[in-house]
Amino acid sequence: MLLRQVLVQLPDRPGSLGQVTTLLGRLGVDIHQVRVLDRDGLVATDEFAVAVPGAVIERSLPSLLEEIQGVRVVAMTEGADLKVS
């Protein structure tokens, strides 16, 4: 598994986070942690610590997430400090 941190902006409304986490689950991405970094009533910024099941999913993950209306991937970086149990 490839350990990554993904910074995402999404609409600050009920169900938006659920759409993101549902997609991650369908792709076989293991969510280790979610942190809400900011929200202003319009946009929320969330940080995900995830284990991605392979290089193909890793390469396509940002574009797949951005297919969800209003979602923007700000950054995706290696999560060197994450441990897979």
VMD Tcl script that builds the backbone (N, CA, C; Angstrom):
set m [mol new atoms 255]
animate dup $m
set s [atomselect $m all]
$s set {name element resname resid chain x y z} {
  {N N MET 1 A 0.844 -1.190 0.000}
  {CA C MET 1 A 0.000 0.000 0.000}
  {C C MET 1 A 0.879 1.240 0.000}
  {N N LEU 2 A 0.468 2.232 -0.776}
  {CA C LEU 2 A 1.171 3.506 -0.861}
  {C C LEU 2 A 0.534 4.478 0.133}
  {N N LEU 3 A 1.324 5.002 1.043}
  {CA C LEU 3 A 0.811 5.906 2.070}
  {C C LEU 3 A 0.854 7.341 1.559}
  {N N ARG 4 A -0.277 8.019 1.620}
  {CA C ARG 4 A -0.387 9.371 1.081}
  {C C ARG 4 A -1.205 10.250 2.016}
  {N N GLN 5 A -0.931 11.552 1.919}
  {CA C GLN 5 A -1.779 12.549 2.553}
  {C C GLN 5 A -2.418 13.347 1.426}
  {N N VAL 6 A -3.724 13.505 1.514}
  {CA C VAL 6 A -4.485 14.184 0.466}
  {C C VAL 6 A -5.211 15.361 1.096}
  {N N LEU 7 A -4.986 16.550 0.546}
  {CA C LEU 7 A -5.636 17.766 1.002}
  {C C LEU 7 A -6.731 18.107 0.003}
  {N N VAL 8 A -7.967 18.187 0.488}
  {CA C VAL 8 A -9.135 18.334 -0.377}
  {C C VAL 8 A -9.989 19.500 0.085}
  {N N GLN 9 A -10.470 20.285 -0.879}
  {CA C GLN 9 A -11.495 21.294 -0.596}
  {C C GLN 9 A -12.803 20.758 -1.153}
  {N N LEU 10 A -13.878 20.910 -0.374}
  {CA C LEU 10 A -15.170 20.405 -0.783}
  {C C LEU 10 A -16.256 21.333 -0.269}
  {N N PRO 11 A -17.450 21.244 -0.869}
  {CA C PRO 11 A -18.531 22.105 -0.396}
  {C C PRO 11 A -18.815 21.839 1.078}
  {N N ASP 12 A -19.014 22.896 1.850}
  {CA C ASP 12 A -19.310 22.777 3.279}
  {C C ASP 12 A -20.818 22.601 3.452}
  {N N ARG 13 A -21.257 21.381 3.130}
  {CA C ARG 13 A -22.682 21.053 3.261}
  {C C ARG 13 A -22.812 19.563 3.607}
  {N N PRO 14 A -23.918 19.188 4.234}
  {CA C PRO 14 A -24.115 17.790 4.602}
  {C C PRO 14 A -23.994 16.858 3.388}
  {N N GLY 15 A -23.278 15.760 3.573}
  {CA C GLY 15 A -23.133 14.754 2.523}
  {C C GLY 15 A -21.878 14.853 1.694}
  {N N SER 16 A -21.229 16.014 1.674}
  {CA C SER 16 A -20.030 16.186 0.841}
  {C C SER 16 A -18.892 15.268 1.290}
  {N N LEU 17 A -18.624 15.245 2.592}
  {CA C LEU 17 A -17.572 14.377 3.105}
  {C C LEU 17 A -17.927 12.909 2.854}
  {N N GLY 18 A -19.185 12.573 2.993}
  {CA C GLY 18 A -19.649 11.211 2.728}
  {C C GLY 18 A -19.408 10.786 1.291}
  {N N GLN 19 A -19.606 11.690 0.341}
  {CA C GLN 19 A -19.338 11.369 -1.061}
  {C C GLN 19 A -17.866 11.042 -1.274}
  {N N VAL 20 A -16.995 11.824 -0.653}
  {CA C VAL 20 A -15.553 11.610 -0.793}
  {C C VAL 20 A -15.158 10.280 -0.170}
  {N N THR 21 A -15.606 10.017 1.053}
  {CA C THR 21 A -15.213 8.780 1.725}
  {C C THR 21 A -15.807 7.547 1.046}
  {N N THR 22 A -16.999 7.662 0.501}
  {CA C THR 22 A -17.601 6.544 -0.233}
  {C C THR 22 A -16.771 6.205 -1.464}
  {N N LEU 23 A -16.347 7.223 -2.205}
  {CA C LEU 23 A -15.511 6.976 -3.383}
  {C C LEU 23 A -14.189 6.326 -2.973}
  {N N LEU 24 A -13.559 6.840 -1.928}
  {CA C LEU 24 A -12.302 6.249 -1.471}
  {C C LEU 24 A -12.492 4.773 -1.132}
  {N N GLY 25 A -13.560 4.451 -0.445}
  {CA C GLY 25 A -13.842 3.060 -0.100}
  {C C GLY 25 A -14.052 2.188 -1.325}
  {N N ARG 26 A -14.768 2.690 -2.296}
  {CA C ARG 26 A -15.015 1.917 -3.529}
  {C C ARG 26 A -13.729 1.661 -4.307}
  {N N LEU 27 A -12.767 2.559 -4.162}
  {CA C LEU 27 A -11.484 2.401 -4.847}
  {C C LEU 27 A -10.516 1.520 -4.058}
  {N N GLY 28 A -10.919 1.090 -2.871}
  {CA C GLY 28 A -10.052 0.258 -2.042}
  {C C GLY 28 A -9.030 1.044 -1.247}
  {N N VAL 29 A -9.250 2.351 -1.123}
  {CA C VAL 29 A -8.349 3.215 -0.355}
  {C C VAL 29 A -8.715 3.094 1.125}
  {N N ASP 30 A -7.719 2.810 1.956}
  {CA C ASP 30 A -7.923 2.671 3.396}
  {C C ASP 30 A -7.683 4.021 4.067}
  {N N ILE 31 A -8.713 4.568 4.684}
  {CA C ILE 31 A -8.609 5.862 5.359}
  {C C ILE 31 A -8.067 5.639 6.765}
  {N N HIS 32 A -6.912 6.224 7.058}
  {CA C HIS 32 A -6.312 6.112 8.385}
  {C C HIS 32 A -6.769 7.248 9.283}
  {N N GLN 33 A -6.948 8.440 8.695}
  {CA C GLN 33 A -7.321 9.603 9.500}
  {C C GLN 33 A -7.941 10.663 8.596}
  {N N VAL 34 A -8.905 11.400 9.140}
  {CA C VAL 34 A -9.490 12.565 8.471}
  {C C VAL 34 A -9.449 13.715 9.460}
  {N N ARG 35 A -8.957 14.851 8.993}
  {CA C ARG 35 A -8.957 16.064 9.828}
  {C C ARG 35 A -9.628 17.191 9.050}
  {N N VAL 36 A -10.573 17.852 9.696}
  {CA C VAL 36 A -11.176 19.047 9.118}
  {C C VAL 36 A -10.274 20.206 9.517}
  {N N LEU 37 A -9.621 20.808 8.524}
  {CA C LEU 37 A -8.673 21.885 8.808}
  {C C LEU 37 A -9.328 23.247 8.846}
  {N N ASP 38 A -10.371 23.432 8.035}
  {CA C ASP 38 A -11.017 24.746 7.951}
  {C C ASP 38 A -12.393 24.572 7.342}
  {N N ARG 39 A -13.297 25.433 7.733}
  {CA C ARG 39 A -14.615 25.502 7.095}
  {C C ARG 39 A -15.187 26.888 7.332}
  {N N ASP 40 A -15.807 27.423 6.285}
  {CA C ASP 40 A -16.325 28.781 6.381}
  {C C ASP 40 A -17.810 28.896 6.032}
  {N N GLY 41 A -18.494 27.755 5.940}
  {CA C GLY 41 A -19.899 27.770 5.564}
  {C C GLY 41 A -20.107 27.551 4.086}
  {N N LEU 42 A -19.080 27.778 3.283}
  {CA C LEU 42 A -19.148 27.529 1.842}
  {C C LEU 42 A -18.219 26.400 1.429}
  {N N VAL 43 A -16.987 26.439 1.935}
  {CA C VAL 43 A -15.962 25.462 1.565}
  {C C VAL 43 A -15.319 24.902 2.830}
  {N N ALA 44 A -15.102 23.594 2.833}
  {CA C ALA 44 A -14.352 22.948 3.910}
  {C C ALA 44 A -13.037 22.438 3.324}
  {N N THR 45 A -11.989 22.471 4.122}
  {CA C THR 45 A -10.699 21.913 3.726}
  {C C THR 45 A -10.399 20.767 4.670}
  {N N ASP 46 A -10.272 19.571 4.099}
  {CA C ASP 46 A -10.043 18.363 4.876}
  {C C ASP 46 A -8.738 17.708 4.462}
  {N N GLU 47 A -8.062 17.092 5.430}
  {CA C GLU 47 A -6.831 16.362 5.170}
  {C C GLU 47 A -7.074 14.884 5.469}
  {N N PHE 48 A -6.760 14.047 4.495}
  {CA C PHE 48 A -6.916 12.607 4.634}
  {C C PHE 48 A -5.548 11.952 4.691}
  {N N ALA 49 A -5.347 11.051 5.638}
  {CA C ALA 49 A -4.181 10.174 5.647}
  {C C ALA 49 A -4.707 8.824 5.173}
  {N N VAL 50 A -4.193 8.353 4.037}
  {CA C VAL 50 A -4.753 7.163 3.399}
  {C C VAL 50 A -3.666 6.192 2.948}
  {N N ALA 51 A -4.064 4.931 2.795}
  {CA C ALA 51 A -3.225 3.915 2.175}
  {C C ALA 51 A -3.887 3.573 0.844}
  {N N VAL 52 A -3.183 3.836 -0.240}
  {CA C VAL 52 A -3.694 3.643 -1.600}
  {C C VAL 52 A -3.221 2.275 -2.091}
  {N N PRO 53 A -4.128 1.467 -2.702}
  {CA C PRO 53 A -3.774 0.094 -3.028}
  {C C PRO 53 A -2.801 -0.114 -4.187}
  {N N GLY 54 A -2.413 0.917 -4.897}
  {CA C GLY 54 A -1.458 0.714 -5.987}
  {C C GLY 54 A -1.234 1.970 -6.801}
  {N N ALA 55 A -0.265 1.878 -7.705}
  {CA C ALA 55 A 0.154 3.039 -8.493}
  {C C ALA 55 A -0.933 3.545 -9.437}
  {N N VAL 56 A -1.734 2.656 -10.001}
  {CA C VAL 56 A -2.779 3.083 -10.946}
  {C C VAL 56 A -3.815 3.935 -10.216}
  {N N ILE 57 A -4.262 3.470 -9.065}
  {CA C ILE 57 A -5.228 4.247 -8.270}
  {C C ILE 57 A -4.585 5.550 -7.827}
  {N N GLU 58 A -3.318 5.497 -7.405}
  {CA C GLU 58 A -2.628 6.710 -6.957}
  {C C GLU 58 A -2.619 7.769 -8.050}
  {N N ARG 59 A -2.280 7.369 -9.263}
  {CA C ARG 59 A -2.207 8.345 -10.367}
  {C C ARG 59 A -3.568 8.932 -10.712}
  {N N SER 60 A -4.613 8.142 -10.609}
  {CA C SER 60 A -5.935 8.616 -11.021}
  {C C SER 60 A -6.757 9.200 -9.869}
  {N N LEU 61 A -6.287 9.052 -8.634}
  {CA C LEU 61 A -7.073 9.482 -7.477}
  {C C LEU 61 A -7.485 10.956 -7.521}
  {N N PRO 62 A -6.568 11.897 -7.784}
  {CA C PRO 62 A -7.009 13.300 -7.807}
  {C C PRO 62 A -8.126 13.564 -8.827}
  {N N SER 63 A -7.994 13.049 -10.032}
  {CA C SER 63 A -9.024 13.315 -11.049}
  {C C SER 63 A -10.339 12.619 -10.704}
  {N N LEU 64 A -10.274 11.435 -10.113}
  {CA C LEU 64 A -11.510 10.753 -9.706}
  {C C LEU 64 A -12.224 11.519 -8.597}
  {N N LEU 65 A -11.472 12.023 -7.629}
  {CA C LEU 65 A -12.085 12.822 -6.571}
  {C C LEU 65 A -12.707 14.095 -7.128}
  {N N GLU 66 A -12.040 14.708 -8.094}
  {CA C GLU 66 A -12.546 15.964 -8.647}
  {C C GLU 66 A -13.751 15.772 -9.565}
  {N N GLU 67 A -14.115 14.525 -9.846}
  {CA C GLU 67 A -15.364 14.278 -10.567}
  {C C GLU 67 A -16.578 14.515 -9.670}
  {N N ILE 68 A -16.368 14.535 -8.359}
  {CA C ILE 68 A -17.445 14.862 -7.427}
  {C C ILE 68 A -17.648 16.376 -7.483}
  {N N GLN 69 A -18.874 16.786 -7.692}
  {CA C GLN 69 A -19.171 18.208 -7.848}
  {C C GLN 69 A -18.667 19.031 -6.673}
  {N N GLY 70 A -17.860 20.055 -6.975}
  {CA C GLY 70 A -17.368 20.993 -5.976}
  {C C GLY 70 A -16.106 20.563 -5.257}
  {N N VAL 71 A -15.570 19.372 -5.573}
  {CA C VAL 71 A -14.366 18.871 -4.893}
  {C C VAL 71 A -13.128 19.258 -5.680}
  {N N ARG 72 A -12.117 19.720 -4.952}
  {CA C ARG 72 A -10.825 20.066 -5.564}
  {C C ARG 72 A -9.715 19.493 -4.705}
  {N N VAL 73 A -8.809 18.744 -5.348}
  {CA C VAL 73 A -7.643 18.206 -4.648}
  {C C VAL 73 A -6.565 19.285 -4.674}
  {N N VAL 74 A -6.187 19.775 -3.505}
  {CA C VAL 74 A -5.198 20.831 -3.388}
  {C C VAL 74 A -3.789 20.252 -3.445}
  {N N ALA 75 A -3.598 19.088 -2.805}
  {CA C ALA 75 A -2.273 18.456 -2.785}
  {C C ALA 75 A -2.416 16.983 -2.452}
  {N N MET 76 A -1.459 16.197 -2.949}
  {CA C MET 76 A -1.337 14.800 -2.558}
  {C C MET 76 A 0.145 14.519 -2.404}
  {N N THR 77 A 0.547 14.166 -1.187}
  {CA C THR 77 A 1.958 13.980 -0.891}
  {C C THR 77 A 2.186 12.633 -0.215}
  {N N GLU 78 A 3.447 12.200 -0.204}
  {CA C GLU 78 A 3.790 10.970 0.484}
  {C C GLU 78 A 3.557 11.150 1.972}
  {N N GLY 79 A 3.023 10.136 2.579}
  {CA C GLY 79 A 2.790 10.157 4.021}
  {C C GLY 79 A 3.813 9.300 4.725}
  {N N ALA 80 A 5.065 9.715 4.721}
  {CA C ALA 80 A 6.160 8.912 5.243}
  {C C ALA 80 A 5.994 8.552 6.704}
  {N N ASP 81 A 5.267 9.371 7.464}
  {CA C ASP 81 A 5.126 9.097 8.889}
  {C C ASP 81 A 3.970 8.165 9.204}
  {N N LEU 82 A 3.230 7.745 8.174}
  {CA C LEU 82 A 2.100 6.847 8.390}
  {C C LEU 82 A 2.593 5.411 8.463}
  {N N LYS 83 A 1.920 4.609 9.250}
  {CA C LYS 83 A 2.268 3.191 9.378}
  {C C LYS 83 A 1.061 2.348 8.978}
  {N N VAL 84 A 1.270 1.347 8.152}
  {CA C VAL 84 A 0.203 0.406 7.796}
  {C C VAL 84 A 0.230 -0.723 8.811}
  {N N SER 85 A -0.909 -0.974 9.440}
  {CA C SER 85 A -0.945 -2.044 10.445}
  {C C SER 85 A -1.473 -3.325 9.852}
}
mol reanalyze $m
mol bondsrecalc $m
mol representation Tube
mol addrep $m
